[in-house]
Amino acid sequence: MGDPRGELTKALGVEMTHPGPCGKLGPGRCKRFSAFIDEGEIKSFNIAEDIGVAEGEDPAGDSFPEVSCVDKMKEDLGELI
């Protein structure tokens, strides 16, 4: 799904504002995340940022992107069923 104006990104609170990634990629980028939404209700929401490091050291979630990948979502779905 596209979000060319960043409306969903902002509404979900996943807009990347850290100067490091924004300086390289430009403003209006989305953080790395995964979400399972059922009938308009967010059932699972995972953001890959600052996991295992001090706050602000990994704003793009490069150190541990697995939290937003398919295996984590499958785990979340197993807990929901």
Protein Blocks (a to p, Z undefined) as FASTA:
>chain_A
ZZfkommmmmnopacfbfklmmmnoghiacddddddeehiafbdcddehehiaehklmno
mmmmmlmmmklmmmmmmmmZZ
